Amino acid sequence: MILIALNSVKLAADTYFVQRPDTDLIKRVIFMVDDCFNILFTIECLIKCLSLGFFLDNGSYLRDNWNRLDFFIVVTSLTDMMLTKYIDADVFKILRLLRTLRPLRVISHNASMKMIVAALFESVGSIFNVMIVVMMVWLMFAILAINLLAGKSFYCSIEMYKNKDKH
């Protein structure tokens, strides 16, 4: 949890140093700190894989959705680290955006947050149904307003043009 909090602070600090050149000392230190976080999160992932098993058993690492999210974040961070070190292409810098998912790892370490997020995901279907009903009501009022107000504001435009022709 401390690593995730420190990484979140580092990600927030990154936004202040984006405009600096890559050769700047602060930017190089940020890259080294990011590499350290990548290594530490990879070690955590490997330890979990060794202790729980990778994916074959029932309670293994990749059988849990939160661990899948952790694994995805670690793999994309490692891919980003390797590609930006050896290939200097702006296309691969988009993978840095996925580093913003790292604070989501807090959810996998906190049972009450897991329950809240799971409840939010389960309620998305119901919220979508309510949104469809609300849109239908808005559509009915929009059709009613168009029928009741049709041509009412056009009158002002015609009067303006008539007065313009008189002058």
C-alpha positions, 0 to 999 in steps of 0.5 A: 500500500505504501508503494502504491501511495508513493507511486501515486505521488510520483505520478502526480509530480510527473505532470509538473515536469512533462515540458522539461527535456529528457536530458534534464536531471529531474526528468532522469531521476523521475525515470529512474524512480519509475523504473524502481517502481516497475521492478518492485511491482514486478517482484510483487507480481512474481511473488504472488504468482509463486505463492498462489500459482499462475492460472491453473488452480482454482485460487491461482493468481490470474483467476481473480479479476483484481489480480488480472488488473494488477498483472495487466498494469505490471505487463504494460509498465514493463512493456513501456519501460522496455520499448522506451529504453530501446526504441525511441518512437513517440507511438510507444509513449502512449503506453505511459498513459496506462501507468495512471492505472497503477493507483487502481491497485489500491482496490485489490488490497482493500476488501471494502473498496472491492465491495464498493467497486463491485456494487458499482459495476453491478449497478451499471446495467440498471443505471443504463435502463434508467438512462434509456427511460429518462431519454424517452421522457426527454424525447417526448417533451422535445417532440411536444415542445417542437409541436407547441413552439413550431414557428413561434421564434421564426416570427421574430426573424420575419418581423426583423427582416420586414422592418429592415426592408422598410428602412 
